[in-house]
């Protein structure tokens, strides 16, 4: 079957595997969790709001009778919540096969800070992801075929990281900080893969993006932009927007395709990468800046206090 035709039907049996999907109560995260549950995975929905997670779990169980679906409270904007969630997850699961870092936020019009004093978009989309992954990675490392998949975005291509102003104190622009956080997702993935490979780990790191998809994520856009994502006008916008059921396939393919390799990036094909079934795609040249990747990693360690348990694998 060709790359462009890769669908949920291509997902191998996931029986016996434990999958954690962040932000899985809605949108592409929900769709990915539903697909994997239908293929037999035990799925953990790691979400900020417990009631919404419980409702999503019920809907997935209805779509995949007999599936194992549990919930975990995780607010990536709070380092305390990240640590509590990681501790709970580690207590409940001796092994994790797949961690899909899907949750994120678009950001507010005005700069806001978290309880930890970090700019909220960067804190949620990158620092929370960095910390949570590092705190649960020991549950993936011994598992052959385990993967960490982090969801980026098309908008990373127009972004750069200002290491002198990562918290956007001097200059805050909603779209700019969001794009920078999505670039950080890719830099994190590539640096994590480099370190995993150097350590000889079983685990690999990949990234994905959903193209232009209609999801609840657009609720934070302006009224005019929200109108463009309205399913009622998809006859007019179908050439640049796709349903979330297709948008979710990039992260799913990165997570389960036997042919996928560490450091790869999956999303819709073509130059624009707006719509279509996922294949391996290229990210921006800036995302492959090894020096910037390493600098971001060190700064993330400093800000979160989380170090990755990879040194012992190299000894």
Secondary structure, DSSP 4 states (H G I P E B T S, - for coil): --GGG--GGGPPP-TT-EEEEETTTSHHHHHHHHHHHHTT-EEEEEES-HHHHHHHHHHHHHHSTT--EEEEE--TT-HHHHHHHHHHHHHH-S--SEEEE-------SS--B-TTSSBHHHIIIIIHHHHHHHHHTHHHHTSTT-EEEEE--GGGGG----TT-TT-SS---HHHHHHHHHHHHHHHHHHHHHHHHHHT-S-EEEEE---SEE-GGGGGS-HHHHHHT-GGGHHHHTTT-EEHHHHTHHHHHHHH-TT--TT-EEEE-TTT--SSSEEE----GGGG-HHHHHHHHHHHHHHH----TTHHHH-
